[in-house]
Amino acid sequence: MQFKIAIIGRPNVGKSTLFNRLAGKRLAIVDDRPGVTRDRRNADVSWGGLEFTLIDTAGLDNADRDSLEGRMQNQTAAAIKEADLCVFVMDSRAGLTPMDKHFSALLRRGGRPVIILANKAEGRAGDVGALEAHALGFGTPILFSAEHGDGMSDLFQAIRHERDDWEANLESDEFVDDGEADRPLKIAVIGRPNAGKSTLVNQLIGESRLLTGPEAGITRDAIAVKWRWQGRDIQLVDTAGLRKKARIKDRLEKLSAGDALHTLKFAEVVILLVDASQPFENQDLKLADLIAREGRAVVIGVNKWDLVKNKQITRKKLDEMVGRLLPQIRGVPVVTLSAAQGKGLDKLIKAACEIHDVWNKRIATAKLNAWLADVSNEHPPPADKGRRVRLRYMTQPNARPPSFVAFSQRASSVPESYIRYLINALRDYFNLKGVPIRFHIRSGNNPYVDK
């Protein structure tokens, strides 16, 4: 069975140019006019040892189902269903458009893994548009130029990562159900060297799958392991220990650290494993902040709990430190465990599954606006030069992580302190504790008033 990749995006974002570059020949017609591509076009590609079938598709657009454009969109929808991976292409120079947002929802419903490509980013002209692509909820976009070939190595690594996951699924009948098994929950385990990451993964799967020992830095590559927990398919990824950047001198360690950070971008839940004897050192806090900035769900596992003497006092100190040092993920679950003795592991994975549900949570627009009215009346935004600042409307465009947008005619006048107040109030009212929250305030009235 051949791995299939579909190139998806609105018209004239460079899909066919990308198709030709990956195929190594001019197979698809390329023109500045939108809508040139109509049918699905396949090409067998061999690229640096990766072999896959590439599918070029028509640009997604709103159209009547029975029209030519509507039938083209049906072909694109069929390609999404057929593919094992979708590469969603956006024009970084044009920025994120309503059409991009509309059809990113179609990709999410398709249930396929997605790589987002910010095309036309040569010469840093598309940096701002690429930053906007984070709002789609598909992770960090790859800065790319299909015309000039910039970003090819990053795209290669991303495709290889997804292709390896696909192959692992094929090799294990345990995770295949009539060819339509749900994709496993991706959990990455990260932490400082010698925190017990490999020991934890071995205990969870019940075998010595990963090399362990008292020496720090044994793990070099990010190793993915398939596992089933209480009927749920899970992919565990063990990673190399991450030290302070200034301490990394060896080239091999730099590559290992880069692989670990790359894995973080593709995880859904991250278990940050800390040593109970030295909890929340500066490197632990930097890793927690990195996870939050990447928008991943996180569970903090405090390992080697069996070596702690006064557990009650230590636990109280841990909770105080988490609340004080990690306000950006306030309410994050903290689970004490002993990987060596196999204690606390079910509680850890249960917390990971629960935080994954929170990370995917969507809130109805009506509920959000009722909440916004209450909270802004109780504590209104600071006035701007004596003029009242009103938040007129609010919606949630994305989950994974929960992302919210409020609209105001004086958006630039809303201070960061008030945005933090809204984020904390959102956490408490809608039970979004422990996950990163994206909150933006934009100028203008309700953009959906006519809809």
SVG drawing of the C-alpha trace seen along z (x, -y; Angstrom):
<svg xmlns="http://www.w3.org/2000/svg" viewBox="-28 -62 59 70">
<polyline fill="none" stroke="black" stroke-width="0.4" points="0.0,0.0 1.4,-3.4 1.5,-6.4 -0.7,-9.2 -0.3,-12.9 -2.9,-15.4 -2.0,-19.1 -4.9,-21.2 -5.6,-25.0 -7.6,-27.8 -7.0,-28.8 -3.7,-30.3 -1.7,-29.7 1.0,-27.6 -0.3,-24.0 0.6,-22.9 4.0,-24.6 4.6,-22.6 3.3,-19.4 5.7,-19.9 8.7,-20.5 8.1,-17.4 7.4,-15.3 10.6,-16.5 9.0,-17.4 6.4,-19.7 3.3,-17.5 0.7,-20.1 -0.1,-23.2 0.9,-26.3 -0.5,-29.8 -1.1,-33.0 -4.8,-32.7 -6.7,-30.8 -8.6,-27.7 -6.3,-26.1 -6.3,-22.7 -9.6,-20.9 -9.1,-17.2 -7.1,-15.3 -3.6,-14.5 -1.4,-11.8 2.3,-11.3 4.5,-8.6 7.4,-10.4 10.7,-9.1 12.4,-11.8 15.4,-11.1 14.3,-7.6 10.7,-8.6 8.2,-7.0 4.7,-8.2 1.8,-9.1 1.3,-12.8 -2.2,-14.2 -2.7,-17.7 -6.2,-19.1 -8.3,-21.9 -8.4,-25.1 -11.1,-25.0 -13.8,-27.6 -17.4,-28.2 -19.6,-27.0 -22.9,-25.4 -22.7,-21.6 -23.9,-21.0 -21.7,-23.7 -18.3,-23.0 -16.6,-24.5 -18.8,-22.5 -17.8,-19.2 -14.2,-20.3 -14.6,-20.7 -16.1,-17.2 -12.9,-15.9 -10.8,-17.7 -13.0,-16.3 -12.5,-12.8 -8.7,-13.4 -8.8,-14.4 -10.7,-11.1 -8.2,-9.1 -5.1,-10.7 -3.0,-9.6 -1.6,-13.1 -2.8,-16.6 -0.4,-19.5 -2.5,-22.6 -1.0,-25.5 -1.7,-29.1 -0.3,-32.3 1.9,-33.9 2.0,-37.2 -1.8,-37.5 -2.1,-36.3 -4.8,-34.2 -8.1,-34.7 -11.7,-33.7 -11.5,-31.1 -8.4,-29.5 -10.3,-29.4 -13.4,-27.9 -11.6,-25.1 -9.3,-24.3 -12.5,-23.2 -13.1,-20.8 -9.7,-19.3 -10.3,-18.9 -13.5,-17.0 -11.6,-14.8 -9.5,-13.5 -6.3,-13.3 -3.0,-14.7 -2.2,-18.1 1.1,-19.9 0.5,-23.7 2.8,-25.3 3.2,-29.1 4.1,-29.5 5.6,-32.5 7.7,-33.3 10.9,-34.0 12.8,-37.1 10.9,-37.2 8.0,-38.9 5.5,-36.5 6.6,-36.4 3.5,-38.2 1.1,-36.0 2.9,-32.9 2.5,-34.0 -1.3,-34.3 -1.3,-30.6 -0.9,-29.5 -4.6,-30.4 -5.6,-27.4 -4.6,-25.0 -2.4,-22.8 0.9,-23.6 3.8,-25.7 3.7,-26.5 6.6,-25.7 8.0,-28.8 8.2,-27.8 8.7,-28.9 7.5,-26.4 8.9,-28.5 12.5,-28.8 12.6,-25.6 13.1,-27.3 12.0,-25.2 12.3,-21.8 14.3,-20.2 11.7,-21.2 8.9,-19.8 10.9,-16.6 11.3,-16.1 7.6,-16.7 6.5,-14.3 9.0,-11.7 7.6,-12.0 4.0,-11.4 5.0,-8.6 6.8,-6.8 3.7,-7.0 1.6,-5.6 4.0,-2.7 4.0,-1.9 0.2,-1.6 0.4,0.8 2.9,3.0 0.7,3.5 -2.6,5.3 -3.4,4.2 -4.0,0.7 -5.9,1.5 -9.6,2.0 -11.0,2.6 -8.6,0.1 -10.4,-2.8 -8.9,-2.8 -8.9,-6.1 -5.5,-7.8 -3.7,-7.2 -3.3,-9.9 0.2,-11.3 2.0,-11.7 5.6,-13.0 7.7,-12.6 10.2,-15.3 12.4,-16.5 16.0,-17.1 18.6,-14.2 18.1,-11.3 14.6,-12.3 13.4,-8.7 11.7,-9.2 12.7,-5.9 12.0,-4.0 8.6,-5.5 7.8,-4.4 9.1,-0.9 6.9,-0.6 3.9,-1.8 4.2,0.6 5.3,3.5 8.6,4.3 12.2,3.1 11.6,1.4 14.0,-1.5 17.5,-1.4 17.8,-2.7 20.5,-3.2 21.9,-5.5 23.9,-7.5 22.4,-10.7 21.9,-11.2 21.4,-7.5 18.5,-8.4 19.5,-10.2 16.7,-9.6 13.0,-10.3 11.5,-6.8 7.8,-6.3 6.0,-3.3 2.5,-2.1 0.5,-1.1 -3.1,-0.6 -4.5,-1.8 -8.0,-0.9 -9.1,-0.4 -7.5,-3.7 -4.7,-3.7 -1.8,-5.8 1.6,-6.6 4.2,-7.3 7.3,-9.2 10.5,-9.1 12.9,-11.9 16.5,-12.9 17.1,-14.8 17.2,-18.5 19.9,-20.6 20.5,-24.3 21.4,-25.4 24.7,-27.0 25.8,-23.6 25.3,-21.7 28.6,-21.6 28.6,-18.2 27.1,-18.1 25.4,-14.8 23.7,-16.2 22.6,-19.2 21.0,-16.9 19.3,-14.9 17.9,-18.1 16.7,-19.2 14.9,-15.9 13.2,-16.2 12.0,-19.7 10.8,-18.6 8.8,-15.8 7.2,-18.4 5.7,-20.2 3.8,-17.1 2.6,-15.9 -0.9,-16.4 -0.1,-15.9 3.3,-16.4 4.3,-14.8 7.0,-17.1 8.9,-14.7 10.7,-16.4 12.9,-14.9 11.2,-15.0 14.6,-15.6 15.2,-18.7 11.8,-19.9 11.2,-22.9 14.7,-24.0 15.2,-26.7 15.4,-24.2 12.1,-22.6 10.4,-26.0 11.8,-26.9 10.5,-23.6 7.1,-24.2 7.0,-27.7 8.1,-26.2 5.3,-23.6 2.8,-26.4 4.1,-28.6 3.8,-25.6 0.1,-25.3 0.4,-21.7 -1.6,-20.2 0.7,-19.3 0.8,-17.1 3.6,-17.5 4.9,-14.1 7.0,-14.3 9.1,-11.2 11.2,-9.3 8.4,-10.0 9.4,-6.8 12.6,-8.6 10.8,-11.5 10.6,-11.2 8.0,-13.7 5.5,-13.4 2.8,-15.6 5.0,-18.6 6.8,-18.1 3.5,-17.9 2.2,-21.1 5.4,-22.8 5.1,-21.4 1.6,-22.8 2.7,-26.2 5.6,-26.3 3.4,-25.3 0.9,-28.0 3.6,-30.7 6.0,-29.7 3.7,-28.6 0.8,-31.1 0.5,-30.6 -0.8,-27.0 -2.6,-27.7 -4.3,-24.5 -2.0,-22.1 -2.3,-18.6 0.6,-17.5 1.0,-13.7 3.5,-12.1 4.9,-8.8 7.7,-6.3 8.6,-5.0 11.1,-2.5 8.4,-0.9 5.5,-1.4 3.5,-3.5 1.1,-6.3 1.2,-5.5 -2.5,-4.9 -3.2,-8.3 -0.6,-9.9 -2.2,-8.6 -5.7,-9.3 -4.6,-12.9 -3.1,-13.0 -6.4,-11.8 -8.4,-14.3 -6.2,-17.3 -6.4,-16.2 -10.2,-16.5 -9.9,-20.0 -7.4,-21.0 -10.0,-20.0 -12.9,-21.7 -15.1,-24.0 -17.6,-26.5 -20.8,-27.7 -20.6,-31.3 -23.8,-32.2 -22.3,-31.0 -19.1,-33.0 -21.0,-36.2 -23.2,-35.8 -20.0,-35.3 -18.3,-38.3 -21.2,-40.6 -21.2,-39.5 -17.4,-39.7 -16.9,-43.0 -19.8,-44.6 -18.4,-43.4 -14.9,-44.6 -14.9,-46.8 -11.7,-47.5 -9.8,-50.6 -11.0,-53.8 -8.8,-55.2 -8.3,-58.9 -11.6,-59.2 -13.5,-57.1 -15.1,-53.8 -13.7,-50.7 -16.3,-48.1 -15.9,-44.4 -18.8,-43.9 -18.5,-40.2 -16.5,-37.1 -16.1,-33.7 -13.8,-30.6 -12.3,-30.0 -10.2,-27.1 -9.4,-24.4 -6.2,-22.5 -5.4,-24.8 -8.6,-26.8 -8.3,-30.0 -10.6,-33.0 -11.2,-36.3 -13.0,-39.4 -13.9,-42.4 -13.7,-46.1 -13.6,-49.4 -10.7,-50.3 -8.8,-47.0 -5.4,-48.6 -6.4,-50.3 -7.0,-47.1 -4.0,-46.4 -2.3,-43.1 -3.2,-43.0 -6.9,-43.0 -6.4,-40.2 -4.7,-38.2 -7.7,-38.9 -10.0,-37.6 -7.9,-34.5 -8.0,-33.6 -11.7,-34.2 -12.2,-31.9 -10.2,-29.2 -12.3,-29.4 -15.7,-29.7 -15.4,-27.2 -13.0,-24.8 -10.1,-25.3 -7.5,-24.7 -4.1,-23.5 -4.0,-24.2 -2.6,-27.2 -5.2,-29.7 -4.9,-32.0 -6.8,-35.2 -6.8,-38.1 -8.7,-41.3 -9.3,-42.7 -10.8,-46.0 -14.3,-46.2 -17.8,-45.1 -19.3,-41.6 -18.1,-40.2 -20.9,-37.6 -23.8,-40.0 -25.1,-39.5 -24.7,-35.8"/>
</svg>
